[in-house]
């Protein structure tokens, strides 16, 4: 299960010939993200397990399992900011129930990220996915 926004990213990746082009695209996605307000750069929104500074600010609209998750995010590293943009496309706008059913490793594997990210970046990506899943599960 993937959102239309994520499907668009996955389709774009199929047209990019090599990983360098894909890497540049991830960075472009990150550049398109707005920065979060400094007030949200606090320990409560910081994601542990990332080599870079990463903040995720979740927003839940509605109540119960059918409430909708959206989030803002930011990082001090452009590639990580691009990964946040990809996760926003993957999860943003899903209900809390749907978030729990997303097979993030499988979806992200469609982009080839698992083959081309450093071990530290991969761990950070997993930490961000886990944070999103925990927020959704706790809110449901």
N, C-alpha and C positions, 0 to 999 in steps of 0.2 A: 504494500500500500504506500503510495507516494502522492504527494500533492502535485497539482499541475505545475507549480513553480519549480519543484524538484525535477519533474519530468522534462521541463524545458532545459534545465541545467544538464541533465543526463544526455539529452538530444544534442546539445551544443558540444558536449565532450566527444560524441561520436564523430563529429566533423573536424575536430582538432587532430592534426596528424601525429604529434608527438607529445611527450610529457612536458617539455619546455613550454609549448603553447598552452597546455592545460594548466600548468603552474601559473603562467601569466594571467590566464582567465580567472583562476581562483583569486589572485591578487586584485584583479579588476573588480570582482564581486565584493571584495573587502573594501575597496576604495569607495564603492557606491553606498556602503552602510554609513548612516549618520553616527557621529560620536555620541556616546551617552553623556549625560550631565555628570559633572564631577561629584555631585552629591550621591551618585550611585556607585562610585568607586570606593566601596567599603568592604570590610571583611565578609559581611553577610552575602554579598553578591559575587565575591571572588571565587573562582573555581580552583580548588586544590588539585595538584597532580599535573599541572601544565608548566612547561618550562618558561613560557611567557606569562605576562600578566594578562589574565582573562577575567572579564566580568560578564555575568548573565543576569538580566533583570526580567524575571517572568511577570506576565500579566494574565490573570484568569478572568474571563468575562462569563458571568453566569454562575450557577451553583451545581454541585453534584457532578456525576460522571459525564454529563453532556455539556458541561462548561467548556469554553474554548480557550486554548492556550495560545498566547503569542509571547514573544520576548524580544528584548533589545539585547545587544551585546557589543562588546568592544574588547580590543586587545592592543598591546603595544607592538605587536608583530603583524605585518601586513598579511602574510600567508595565513596566520591564525584568524585574523579578521575575516579573511575569505572563507575559512572553514566555518566560522560563525554564520556567515551569510548562507552557506550551503545548509547548515542545520536549521536556520530560520525557514528556508524553503522546504526542508523535509518535514518539520514539525509545526511550523506556524499555521494557525487557523484550524488545527485538528482539535477534536474534542479530547478531553482527558482520557476517555476510554480508548480512542484511536491511538493516542500517543503510546500507550502500553502495548499496542499490537504492531507497531512499526518495528521491522527487523532492520535496525540501523546498520549493522555490519554488512548485511546483504545489499541494502540500498547503496551504501557508500562504496561497496566493492564494484558496483556498476560503473563508478567513476574512475576506478583504478587507484584510488587514494591509498589503499592498503599496501600497494606495491611500491609507492613512490615517496611516502612520507618517512621521515626519520623515526626511529623508535620513540624519541621524546615527543614528537608531534603526534604520533599515533596514540601514545598514552594520554596526551592532552585531549585529543579528539574523543577518546573513550570516556575521559573524565567529564567532558562537556555533555556527552550523550547521557551518561549516568545522572548528572545533575538535573537534566531536563526530565528524565524518567521519574526521578525521586520527587521533583516538584509536582509533576502531574499525579503521581500516585498519592501523595499527601493531600493534594487538593481535592481529589476524587472522594 
